[in-house]
Structure formats: C-alpha cells, structure tokens
C-alpha cells in the first residue's frame, strides 16, 4: 500500500494581515507546523500571509 509522503514540520515566523491593504499586519511564531497548514489557515480566514523566517529555537535555559 502506498503511503502519503511525510511533510516536514518546522518553526516559522509568519506575518498575517487582512486582504485590505490599509489593515495592519501581525507576526506569529508557529511551532511545529507545515507550510501547507499555514497556507490553509490563511485561506480559511481570508488573510494574506508571508513566511518571514524559519526559526531555530533553543529550548535550553
């Protein structure tokens, strides 16, 4: 049986905003998401999005 290709999860800093140009944008840190999940979230809420940075997080204290 064929298996679905595993998508790579990563930590992203994403900028979201409304479709209207005059609206403000906000930044979100998303931990453990795939690019397709980010795209689907933006599409569901009709938001523009831009992946700003692939974050490397150091969990040590």
JOTATA-V38797 format. One record per residue. N is the residue number from 1. RES is the residue in three letters. SS is DSSP state (a for helix, b for strand, c for the rest). PHI is phi in degrees with one decimal (NA if undefined). D_LAST is the distance of its C-alpha to the last C-alpha in Angstrom with 1 decimal. Layout:
BEGIN
N_RES_SS_PHI_D_LAST + N_RES_SS_PHI_D_LAST
END
This chain:
BEGIN
1_UNK_c_NA_44.3 + 2_UNK_c_-76.7_42.3 + 3_UNK_c_-105.6_38.7 + 4_UNK_c_-73.3_37.0 + 5_UNK_c_-63.9_34.8 + 6_UNK_c_-71.7_31.1 + 7_UNK_c_-88.8_29.5 + 8_UNK_c_-82.6_26.2 + 9_UNK_c_-94.0_23.3 + 10_UNK_b_-154.1_20.8 + 11_UNK_b_-102.7_18.6 + 12_UNK_b_-123.4_20.9 + 13_UNK_b_-103.7_21.2 + 14_UNK_b_-122.1_24.7 + 15_UNK_b_-104.0_27.2 + 16_UNK_b_-113.0_29.6 + 17_UNK_b_-163.7_32.8 + 18_UNK_b_-72.3_36.3 + 19_UNK_c_-65.7_39.2 + 20_UNK_c_-66.0_40.9 + 21_UNK_c_-69.0_40.2 + 22_UNK_c_-79.1_40.2 + 23_UNK_c_-81.2_37.3 + 24_UNK_c_-79.3_33.8 + 25_UNK_b_-106.8_31.0 + 26_UNK_b_-133.3_27.4 + 27_UNK_b_-103.8_24.2 + 28_UNK_b_-133.2_22.2 + 29_UNK_b_-98.7_19.0 + 30_UNK_b_-109.7_20.2 + 31_UNK_b_-107.7_18.0 + 32_UNK_b_77.3_20.0 + 33_UNK_b_-113.6_23.4 + 34_UNK_c_-100.5_26.4 + 35_UNK_a_-62.7_28.5 + 36_UNK_a_-68.9_31.4 + 37_UNK_a_-67.1_29.5 + 38_UNK_a_-64.6_28.6 + 39_UNK_a_-64.0_32.2 + 40_UNK_a_-64.8_33.6 + 41_UNK_a_-61.2_31.6 + 42_UNK_a_-63.8_32.9 + 43_UNK_a_-66.9_36.4 + 44_UNK_a_-62.4_36.5 + 45_UNK_c_-101.2_35.8 + 46_UNK_c_53.7_37.8 + 47_UNK_b_-109.9_35.0 + 48_UNK_b_-83.4_34.7 + 49_UNK_b_-143.9_31.4 + 50_UNK_b_-146.4_30.0 + 51_UNK_b_-78.7_27.0 + 52_UNK_b_-84.0_25.5 + 53_UNK_b_-158.1_22.6 + 54_UNK_b_-91.8_21.1 + 55_UNK_b_-83.9_17.4 + 56_UNK_c_-107.2_14.9 + 57_UNK_c_-106.0_11.5 + 58_UNK_c_-97.5_8.3 + 59_UNK_c_-87.6_6.5 + 60_UNK_c_-73.9_3.8 + 61_UNK_c_-89.6_0.0
END
